[in-house]
Amino acid sequence: MSKLDQLIAELCPDGVEYKTLGEIATEMYRGAGIKRDQVIEIGIPCVRYGEIYTTYNIWFDKCASYTDEKSIAGRRHFGFGDVLFAITGESVEEIAKSCVYIGNDKCLAGGDIVVMKHNQNPKYMAYVLSTTVAKVQKSKGKVKSKVVHSSIPALKEIVIPLPPLPIQCEIVHILDNFTELTAELTAELTAELSSRKKQYEYYRNELLTFGDDVPMVSIGEIAECYAGATPKTDVIDYWENGTIPWMSSGEVNNGRIYDTEKKISQLGYDNCSTKIVPSNTVVVALAGQGKTRGMVAITRIPLCTNQSLCAIVTHESLNGDFLYYYLKTQYQQLRSVSSGDGSRGGLNLQIIRNYKVPLPTLDEQARIVSILDRFDTLINDITISLPAEIKARRKQYENYRDRLLSFKEKVVA
Protein backbone atom coordinates (compact mmCIF):
# COMPACT_ATOMS: atom_id res chain seq x y z
CA MET A 1 0.00 0.00 0.00
CA SER A 2 1.38 3.42 -0.95
CA LYS A 3 1.68 6.28 1.47
CA LEU A 4 -1.24 8.00 -0.28
CA ASP A 5 -3.41 4.89 0.09
CA GLN A 6 -2.50 4.70 3.77
CA LEU A 7 -3.42 8.35 4.35
CA ILE A 8 -6.75 7.93 2.55
CA ALA A 9 -7.55 4.77 4.55
CA GLU A 10 -6.64 6.54 7.76
CA LEU A 11 -8.10 10.02 7.24
CA CYS A 12 -11.07 9.53 4.95
CA PRO A 13 -12.04 5.84 4.73
CA ASP A 14 -15.63 6.75 3.83
CA GLY A 15 -14.63 8.98 0.93
CA VAL A 16 -13.55 12.57 0.27
CA GLU A 17 -15.78 15.59 0.59
CA TYR A 18 -16.49 17.56 -2.59
CA LYS A 19 -17.00 21.27 -2.04
CA THR A 20 -17.68 24.34 -4.12
CA LEU A 21 -15.07 27.07 -4.39
CA GLY A 22 -17.62 29.30 -2.69
CA GLU A 23 -17.43 27.04 0.36
CA ILE A 24 -13.64 26.80 0.24
CA ALA A 25 -12.79 30.46 -0.36
CA THR A 26 -12.16 32.72 2.61
CA GLU A 27 -12.38 35.72 0.27
CA MET A 28 -12.99 36.27 -3.43
CA TYR A 29 -12.65 39.61 -5.25
CA ARG A 30 -11.83 41.18 -8.60
CA GLY A 31 -8.63 43.00 -9.41
CA ALA A 32 -8.35 46.54 -10.78
CA GLY A 33 -7.48 47.50 -14.34
CA ILE A 34 -3.80 47.87 -15.21
CA LYS A 35 -3.32 49.35 -18.68
CA ARG A 36 -0.50 48.34 -20.99
CA ASP A 37 1.15 51.76 -20.68
CA GLN A 38 1.09 51.44 -16.89
CA VAL A 39 3.48 48.47 -16.99
CA ILE A 40 7.01 49.58 -16.08
CA GLU A 41 10.38 47.93 -15.45
CA ILE A 42 10.59 48.66 -11.72
CA GLY A 43 7.69 48.88 -9.29
CA ILE A 44 5.25 46.62 -7.51
CA PRO A 45 4.83 43.17 -9.09
CA CYS A 46 1.54 42.76 -10.95
CA VAL A 47 -0.38 40.35 -13.17
CA ARG A 48 -2.64 41.35 -16.07
CA TYR A 49 -5.30 38.83 -17.05
CA GLY A 50 -3.80 38.07 -20.49
CA GLU A 51 -0.58 36.92 -18.83
CA ILE A 52 -2.46 34.08 -17.12
CA TYR A 53 -3.05 32.65 -20.60
CA THR A 54 0.32 33.46 -22.15
CA THR A 55 2.97 33.69 -19.44
CA TYR A 56 2.20 31.54 -16.42
CA ASN A 57 1.73 27.83 -15.90
CA ILE A 58 -0.56 26.53 -13.15
CA TRP A 59 1.66 28.19 -10.53
CA PHE A 60 4.39 30.81 -10.48
CA ASP A 61 6.65 32.46 -7.92
CA LYS A 62 7.67 35.65 -9.72
CA CYS A 63 5.66 38.20 -11.66
CA ALA A 64 6.70 39.12 -15.19
CA SER A 65 5.34 42.69 -14.97
CA TYR A 66 5.56 45.68 -12.64
CA THR A 67 3.61 48.88 -12.20
CA ASP A 68 3.46 52.06 -10.10
CA GLU A 69 1.08 51.20 -7.29
CA LYS A 70 0.00 54.81 -6.85
CA SER A 71 -1.19 54.99 -10.47
CA ILE A 72 -3.73 52.15 -10.07
CA ALA A 73 -7.17 53.22 -8.86
CA GLY A 74 -9.01 50.78 -6.60
CA ARG A 75 -5.98 48.52 -6.47
CA ARG A 76 -6.37 44.99 -5.09
CA HIS A 77 -3.49 42.86 -3.85
CA PHE A 78 -2.71 39.17 -3.77
CA GLY A 79 -0.01 37.14 -2.04
CA PHE A 80 1.34 33.68 -1.32
CA GLY A 81 -1.09 30.85 -2.05
CA ASP A 82 -3.79 32.93 -3.72
CA VAL A 83 -5.51 31.56 -6.83
CA LEU A 84 -5.87 33.90 -9.81
CA PHE A 85 -8.60 33.32 -12.42
CA ALA A 86 -8.72 35.08 -15.81
CA ILE A 87 -12.46 35.75 -16.26
CA THR A 88 -12.21 37.17 -19.79
CA GLY A 89 -10.89 35.18 -22.73
CA GLU A 90 -11.21 34.26 -26.39
CA SER A 91 -12.49 30.68 -26.09
CA VAL A 92 -14.91 28.76 -23.94
CA GLU A 93 -12.33 25.97 -23.54
CA GLU A 94 -9.75 28.29 -21.98
CA ILE A 95 -11.98 30.64 -19.98
CA ALA A 96 -11.23 31.00 -16.27
CA LYS A 97 -7.72 29.57 -16.65
CA SER A 98 -6.17 29.70 -13.21
CA CYS A 99 -2.76 29.88 -11.66
CA VAL A 100 -1.52 30.01 -8.09
CA TYR A 101 1.05 32.44 -6.76
CA ILE A 102 3.66 30.78 -4.53
CA GLY A 103 6.06 33.72 -4.23
CA ASN A 104 6.49 35.99 -1.24
CA ASP A 105 5.89 39.47 -2.71
CA LYS A 106 2.82 41.61 -2.29
CA CYS A 107 1.40 41.95 -5.79
CA LEU A 108 -1.38 43.70 -7.68
CA ALA A 109 -4.14 41.89 -9.59
CA GLY A 110 -5.20 43.46 -12.88
CA GLY A 111 -8.71 43.89 -14.20
CA ASP A 112 -10.65 40.77 -15.30
CA ILE A 113 -8.79 38.75 -12.70
CA VAL A 114 -10.56 37.16 -9.73
CA VAL A 115 -8.43 36.51 -6.66
CA MET A 116 -9.40 33.62 -4.39
CA LYS A 117 -7.97 33.34 -0.88
CA HIS A 118 -8.20 30.01 0.94
CA ASN A 119 -6.65 27.82 3.64
CA GLN A 120 -5.75 24.81 1.49
CA ASN A 121 -2.42 23.63 0.06
CA PRO A 122 -1.68 26.16 -2.72
CA LYS A 123 -0.19 23.64 -5.15
CA TYR A 124 -3.04 21.22 -4.54
CA MET A 125 -5.42 23.96 -5.61
CA ALA A 126 -3.28 24.57 -8.69
CA TYR A 127 -3.38 20.90 -9.67
CA VAL A 128 -7.03 20.22 -8.94
CA LEU A 129 -8.18 23.34 -10.80
CA SER A 130 -6.22 22.22 -13.90
CA THR A 131 -7.97 18.85 -14.19
CA THR A 132 -10.28 18.04 -17.06
CA VAL A 133 -13.28 17.99 -14.71
CA ALA A 134 -12.46 21.48 -13.43
CA LYS A 135 -11.93 22.82 -16.97
CA VAL A 136 -15.35 21.54 -18.02
CA GLN A 137 -16.92 23.42 -15.13
CA LYS A 138 -14.98 26.58 -15.96
CA SER A 139 -16.06 26.42 -19.59
CA LYS A 140 -19.62 27.41 -18.72
CA GLY A 141 -18.66 31.01 -19.44
CA LYS A 142 -20.95 33.30 -21.35
CA VAL A 143 -20.08 34.57 -24.82
CA LYS A 144 -20.72 38.26 -25.38
CA SER A 145 -19.55 40.15 -28.47
CA LYS A 146 -17.25 37.22 -29.42
CA VAL A 147 -15.50 37.46 -26.03
CA VAL A 148 -16.05 34.84 -23.32
CA HIS A 149 -16.68 35.96 -19.76
CA SER A 150 -16.90 34.24 -16.40
CA SER A 151 -17.75 35.76 -13.01
CA ILE A 152 -17.33 35.34 -9.28
CA PRO A 153 -20.76 33.65 -8.91
CA ALA A 154 -19.86 31.20 -11.70
CA LEU A 155 -16.48 30.42 -10.12
CA LYS A 156 -18.07 29.85 -6.73
CA GLU A 157 -20.16 27.03 -8.24
CA ILE A 158 -17.11 24.99 -9.32
CA VAL A 159 -16.90 21.75 -7.31
CA ILE A 160 -13.60 20.07 -6.44
CA PRO A 161 -12.56 17.21 -4.15
CA LEU A 162 -11.13 18.49 -0.86
CA PRO A 163 -9.25 15.79 1.06
CA PRO A 164 -7.52 16.60 4.37
CA LEU A 165 -4.32 18.63 4.16
CA PRO A 166 -1.91 15.67 4.68
CA ILE A 167 -3.45 13.97 1.62
CA GLN A 168 -3.24 17.22 -0.37
CA CYS A 169 0.46 17.47 0.51
CA GLU A 170 1.17 13.88 -0.56
CA ILE A 171 -0.64 14.40 -3.88
CA VAL A 172 1.41 17.55 -4.48
CA HIS A 173 4.59 15.61 -3.75
CA ILE A 174 3.63 12.89 -6.25
CA LEU A 175 2.58 15.29 -9.00
CA ASP A 176 5.60 17.54 -8.48
CA ASN A 177 7.85 14.54 -9.12
CA PHE A 178 5.81 13.42 -12.13
CA THR A 179 5.80 16.97 -13.51
CA GLU A 180 9.57 17.19 -13.15
CA LEU A 181 10.09 13.86 -14.92
CA THR A 182 7.75 14.90 -17.73
CA ALA A 183 9.56 18.23 -18.11
CA GLU A 184 12.95 16.49 -18.21
CA LEU A 185 11.77 14.06 -20.90
CA THR A 186 10.26 16.88 -22.95
CA ALA A 187 13.52 18.83 -22.70
CA GLU A 188 15.51 15.78 -23.80
CA LEU A 189 13.26 15.13 -26.79
CA THR A 190 13.32 18.81 -27.78
CA ALA A 191 17.11 18.90 -27.51
CA GLU A 192 17.34 15.74 -29.63
CA LEU A 193 15.22 17.33 -32.36
CA SER A 194 17.31 20.50 -32.29
CA SER A 195 20.54 18.50 -32.42
CA ARG A 196 19.38 16.45 -35.40
CA LYS A 197 18.32 19.56 -37.30
CA LYS A 198 21.69 21.23 -36.66
CA GLN A 199 23.49 18.07 -37.75
CA TYR A 200 21.44 17.97 -40.95
CA GLU A 201 22.09 21.65 -41.69
CA TYR A 202 25.82 21.15 -41.13
CA TYR A 203 26.09 18.22 -43.57
CA ARG A 204 23.83 19.93 -46.10
CA ASN A 205 26.02 23.04 -46.04
CA GLU A 206 29.14 20.90 -46.36
CA LEU A 207 27.73 19.08 -49.38
CA LEU A 208 26.70 22.36 -51.00
CA THR A 209 30.02 24.15 -50.51
CA PHE A 210 32.26 23.95 -53.58
CA GLY A 211 35.79 24.88 -54.56
CA ASP A 212 37.05 26.92 -57.51
CA ASP A 213 36.75 23.91 -59.82
CA VAL A 214 32.94 24.28 -59.82
CA PRO A 215 31.68 27.25 -61.86
CA MET A 216 29.23 29.79 -60.39
CA VAL A 217 26.50 30.60 -62.90
CA SER A 218 23.66 33.12 -62.87
CA ILE A 219 20.26 31.46 -62.48
CA GLY A 220 19.04 33.31 -65.58
CA GLU A 221 21.64 31.46 -67.69
CA ILE A 222 20.39 28.01 -66.74
CA ALA A 223 16.70 28.54 -66.00
CA GLU A 224 13.61 30.55 -66.92
CA CYS A 225 12.13 32.77 -64.23
CA TYR A 226 8.45 33.73 -64.10
CA ALA A 227 6.29 35.79 -61.77
CA GLY A 228 2.69 34.78 -61.23
CA ALA A 229 -0.46 36.77 -60.58
CA THR A 230 -3.60 36.79 -58.50
CA PRO A 231 -6.82 36.92 -60.54
CA LYS A 232 -9.46 39.49 -59.76
CA THR A 233 -11.95 38.38 -57.17
CA ASP A 234 -14.82 38.90 -59.62
CA VAL A 235 -13.68 35.93 -61.73
CA ILE A 236 -16.59 33.50 -61.57
CA ASP A 237 -16.09 30.67 -59.09
CA TYR A 238 -12.45 31.63 -58.57
CA TRP A 239 -12.34 31.04 -54.83
CA GLU A 240 -14.35 27.84 -54.65
CA ASN A 241 -14.81 25.90 -57.85
CA GLY A 242 -11.65 26.46 -59.89
CA THR A 243 -9.71 23.46 -61.19
CA ILE A 244 -6.17 24.83 -61.57
CA PRO A 245 -3.98 24.67 -58.43
CA TRP A 246 -2.71 28.08 -57.39
CA MET A 247 0.08 28.71 -54.89
CA SER A 248 0.16 31.72 -52.57
CA SER A 249 3.28 33.26 -51.04
CA GLY A 250 2.42 31.89 -47.60
CA GLU A 251 2.45 28.31 -48.90
CA VAL A 252 6.11 28.48 -49.83
CA ASN A 253 6.71 27.68 -46.14
CA ASN A 254 5.54 24.12 -46.82
CA GLY A 255 8.80 23.39 -48.65
CA ARG A 256 7.44 20.81 -51.07
CA ILE A 257 4.08 21.11 -52.80
CA TYR A 258 2.76 17.62 -53.49
CA ASP A 259 -0.96 17.91 -54.15
CA THR A 260 -4.01 20.08 -53.70
CA GLU A 261 -5.21 18.17 -50.66
CA LYS A 262 -2.29 18.45 -48.25
CA LYS A 263 0.22 21.06 -49.28
CA ILE A 264 -1.53 23.79 -51.20
CA SER A 265 -4.75 25.78 -51.30
CA GLN A 266 -7.60 24.12 -53.10
CA LEU A 267 -8.09 27.43 -54.83
CA GLY A 268 -7.82 27.67 -58.57
CA TYR A 269 -9.35 29.29 -61.60
CA ASP A 270 -10.23 28.23 -65.11
CA ASN A 271 -9.85 31.67 -66.68
CA CYS A 272 -6.10 31.53 -66.07
CA SER A 273 -4.04 34.49 -67.24
CA THR A 274 -0.71 33.42 -65.73
CA LYS A 275 1.70 30.71 -66.84
CA ILE A 276 1.20 27.20 -65.51
CA VAL A 277 4.64 26.04 -64.39
CA PRO A 278 5.54 22.35 -64.56
CA SER A 279 6.29 19.89 -61.79
CA ASN A 280 9.71 20.23 -60.12
CA THR A 281 9.70 24.00 -60.44
CA VAL A 282 11.64 25.83 -57.74
CA VAL A 283 9.68 28.68 -56.19
CA VAL A 284 11.19 31.62 -54.29
CA ALA A 285 9.13 34.05 -52.23
CA LEU A 286 9.84 37.56 -53.50
CA ALA A 287 7.76 39.17 -50.75
CA GLY A 288 5.62 38.19 -47.82
CA GLN A 289 4.95 38.87 -44.21
CA GLY A 290 7.45 38.09 -41.48
CA LYS A 291 10.11 35.57 -42.51
CA THR A 292 8.47 34.48 -45.78
CA ARG A 293 10.60 36.57 -48.19
CA GLY A 294 13.55 34.48 -49.38
CA MET A 295 12.01 31.12 -48.50
CA VAL A 296 12.13 28.35 -51.11
CA ALA A 297 9.84 25.52 -52.18
CA ILE A 298 9.71 22.99 -54.99
CA THR A 299 6.53 21.87 -56.73
CA ARG A 300 5.52 18.30 -57.50
CA ILE A 301 2.44 19.23 -59.54
CA PRO A 302 1.81 21.73 -62.35
CA LEU A 303 0.40 24.94 -60.90
CA CYS A 304 0.14 28.71 -61.07
CA THR A 305 1.70 31.09 -58.58
CA ASN A 306 0.79 34.50 -57.28
CA GLN A 307 2.69 37.70 -58.03
CA SER A 308 4.83 37.43 -54.87
CA LEU A 309 6.51 34.26 -56.08
CA CYS A 310 9.25 33.65 -58.62
CA ALA A 311 8.94 30.31 -60.41
CA ILE A 312 12.28 28.94 -61.64
CA VAL A 313 12.00 26.35 -64.42
CA THR A 314 15.45 24.81 -64.83
CA HIS A 315 17.18 23.86 -68.08
CA GLU A 316 18.62 20.38 -68.66
CA SER A 317 21.97 21.32 -67.11
CA LEU A 318 20.44 22.03 -63.70
CA ASN A 319 18.66 19.54 -61.45
CA GLY A 320 15.64 21.29 -59.89
CA ASP A 321 16.04 19.49 -56.59
CA PHE A 322 19.71 20.48 -56.43
CA LEU A 323 18.74 24.12 -56.92
CA TYR A 324 16.03 23.78 -54.26
CA TYR A 325 18.47 22.44 -51.68
CA TYR A 326 21.11 25.03 -52.55
CA LEU A 327 18.75 28.00 -52.35
CA LYS A 328 17.53 26.80 -48.96
CA THR A 329 21.07 27.47 -47.70
CA GLN A 330 20.91 30.98 -49.19
CA TYR A 331 17.95 32.30 -47.16
CA GLN A 332 19.85 35.00 -45.27
CA GLN A 333 21.85 36.00 -48.37
CA LEU A 334 18.69 36.33 -50.46
CA ARG A 335 17.16 38.58 -47.84
CA SER A 336 20.31 40.68 -47.65
CA VAL A 337 20.32 41.39 -51.39
CA SER A 338 16.67 42.41 -51.35
CA SER A 339 15.82 45.88 -52.57
CA GLY A 340 14.30 48.08 -49.89
CA ASP A 341 13.61 46.99 -46.33
CA GLY A 342 10.66 46.06 -44.16
CA SER A 343 8.78 42.79 -43.92
CA ARG A 344 7.18 42.85 -47.38
CA GLY A 345 9.69 44.43 -49.71
CA GLY A 346 12.54 43.10 -51.50
CA LEU A 347 13.27 40.51 -54.10
CA ASN A 348 12.36 40.73 -57.79
CA LEU A 349 12.85 38.69 -60.95
CA GLN A 350 16.02 40.50 -61.96
CA ILE A 351 17.69 39.81 -58.62
CA ILE A 352 16.81 36.11 -58.90
CA ARG A 353 18.02 35.89 -62.52
CA ASN A 354 21.35 37.48 -61.60
CA TYR A 355 21.83 35.37 -58.47
CA LYS A 356 24.78 33.00 -58.87
CA VAL A 357 24.64 29.33 -57.99
CA PRO A 358 27.20 26.51 -58.32
CA LEU A 359 26.88 24.21 -61.32
CA PRO A 360 28.64 20.87 -60.74
CA THR A 361 28.11 18.03 -63.19
CA LEU A 362 24.64 16.50 -63.42
CA ASP A 363 25.97 13.28 -61.88
CA GLU A 364 27.33 15.21 -58.90
CA GLN A 365 24.07 17.13 -58.56
CA ALA A 366 22.14 13.83 -58.53
CA ARG A 367 24.51 12.34 -55.92
CA ILE A 368 24.06 15.33 -53.60
CA VAL A 369 20.29 15.30 -54.05
CA SER A 370 20.17 11.58 -53.23
CA ILE A 371 22.08 12.12 -49.97
CA LEU A 372 20.02 15.16 -48.96
CA ASP A 373 16.76 13.40 -49.79
CA ARG A 374 17.67 10.68 -47.29
CA PHE A 375 18.64 13.27 -44.69
CA ASP A 376 15.45 15.19 -45.36
CA THR A 377 13.31 12.07 -44.91
CA LEU A 378 15.06 11.29 -41.64
CA ILE A 379 14.59 14.81 -40.29
CA ASN A 380 10.95 14.89 -41.36
CA ASP A 381 10.34 11.58 -39.58
CA ILE A 382 11.98 12.90 -36.42
CA THR A 383 10.14 16.21 -36.70
CA ILE A 384 6.85 14.33 -36.75
CA SER A 385 7.64 11.56 -34.25
CA LEU A 386 9.29 13.59 -31.47
CA PRO A 387 6.49 16.16 -31.07
CA ALA A 388 4.04 13.25 -31.16
CA GLU A 389 6.02 11.59 -28.37
CA ILE A 390 6.01 14.82 -26.35
CA LYS A 391 2.25 15.12 -26.86
CA ALA A 392 1.76 11.52 -25.77
CA ARG A 393 3.79 12.05 -22.61
CA ARG A 394 1.80 15.18 -21.84
CA LYS A 395 -1.43 13.24 -22.31
CA GLN A 396 -0.11 10.49 -20.05
CA TYR A 397 0.63 13.07 -17.37
CA GLU A 398 -2.84 14.61 -17.66
CA ASN A 399 -4.53 11.21 -17.40
CA TYR A 400 -2.43 10.31 -14.35
CA ARG A 401 -3.18 13.66 -12.70
CA ASP A 402 -6.91 13.36 -13.36
CA ARG A 403 -7.03 9.82 -11.93
CA LEU A 404 -5.00 10.82 -8.89
CA LEU A 405 -7.42 13.67 -8.19
CA SER A 406 -10.54 11.52 -8.52
CA PHE A 407 -11.89 10.24 -5.21
CA LYS A 408 -14.80 8.32 -3.89
CA GLU A 409 -17.19 11.01 -2.74
CA LYS A 410 -18.13 11.02 0.91
CA VAL A 411 -21.86 11.01 1.47
CA VAL A 412 -22.68 13.72 3.98
CA ALA A 413 -25.81 12.99 5.99
Secondary structure, 3 states (H helix, E strand, C coil): CCHHHHHHHHHCCCCECEEEHHHHCCEEEECCCCCHHHEECCCEEEECHHHHHHCCCCEECCCCEEECHHHCCCCCEECCCCEEEECEECCCCCCCCEEEECCCCCEEECCCEEEEECCCCHHHHHHHCCCHHHHHHHCCCEEECCEEECCHHHHHCCEEECCCHHHHHHHHHHHHHHHHHHHHHHHHHHHHHHHHHHHHHHHHHHHCCCCCCCCEEEHHHHEEEEECCCCCCCCCCCCCCCCCCEECHHHHHHCEECCCCCCCCCCCCCCCCCCCECCCCEEEECCCCCCCCCCEEEECCCEEECCCEEEEEECCCCCHHHHHHHHHCCHHHHHHCCCCCCCCCCCCHHHHHHCEEECCCHHHHHHHHHHHHHHHHHHHHHHHHHHHHHHHHHHHHHHHHHHHCCCCECCCC
